[in-house]
Amino acid sequence: MIGNMKTFRNILATGRAIQSLKCNTQVINRKSHVVSYRSAPPPHSKATKIGAVVVGGTMWWWVIWHLWHEPDHITGEFDYPDAAKWTNIQLGIPRDV
């Protein structure tokens, strides 16, 4: 019982210490980044918009260029096998009875 009272007293003392710290602290507002909690963020600059379009356009040019000039990356490097040459055993088809 006495041990429980000491624990309770320690918890109360800790709570009072935290409350006194809250009253004596200042909030420092450095404005180092944009916080848009429940509000719209500021609009992007014109340079940011143009840069995004340039980077996106370059990416799509790169993808389409390589799909056109190196289609083997997608379709593979080898000829597709002729399915007419496969036997029924290779295809897993049982023999006719």
N, C-alpha and C positions, 0 to 999 in steps of 0.2 A: 504494500500500500504506500509506504514511504517512497519507494523507488518510482512509483507512478506519479507521485506529487512532484518529485524532482524533475522528471521528464516533462511534466506539464509546465512547471516553472521555467525550464529551459526553452520550451517552445514559445511561451509568452514573451520571454526576454528577446528571443530571436526576432519575433514578429515586431516588437517595439523598436528594435535596432533597424530593421528594414524600413519601417515607417519613418523613422528619423532620417534615414538616408534619402528617402524619396522627397522629403520636404526640403532638404538642403542641396539637391542636385539641380543643375541647369541643363537644359537641352541645347546642345550646340547644333546650329543649322548651318552646315557648310555649303549647301547647294552644289554638291559635287556630281549629282546625277538627277535624272528626272524620275519622280515618283508619281505615278498616275493611278493611284488607288481610287476607284469609283469616280474617276473623271477622265475626260479625253486627254490623251497625250498631246503635246504641242505638235503642230504640223512639221513635216520634214522640210529641210531646206531644198532649194532648187538643185543644188549640186548633188545632194544625196539622191534625189529622184533620177537625175540624169545618170549618175553613177550606177544606180540599180538597173536602169534600162540597158546601159552599155554592157555591164557584166552579164545580165541575162541574155542579151543578144549574142554576146560572144560565146556563151555556153551552148546556146542552141545551134549556132554556126558550127561549132566544134563537133557536136553530136551528129548533125545532118551531114557534114562533110565526111566524117569517118564512116557513117552508114553508107554513103554513096560510093566512096573510094575503097573501103575495106569491108564489104558485106560479109566476109567470111567470119568476122567476129560474132555475128549473129547466126548465120546459117550453117556455120561449120566449114572445115577445110576439105572434107572428103565428099565424093559423089554419094548420093543416096542410093542404097542397094536396090536392085530390081526385085520386087516382091514376087514376080512370076517365076523366078528361079528357085524359090524356097520350096522345100519338100513339106509334105503334110506332117512328117515326124518333127521337123524343125519348128513348125507352127503349133504343134501339140494337138493336131487333129487325129482322132482315132481311125483305124482302118475300117473300111466298109466290110460288113459281114455278108 
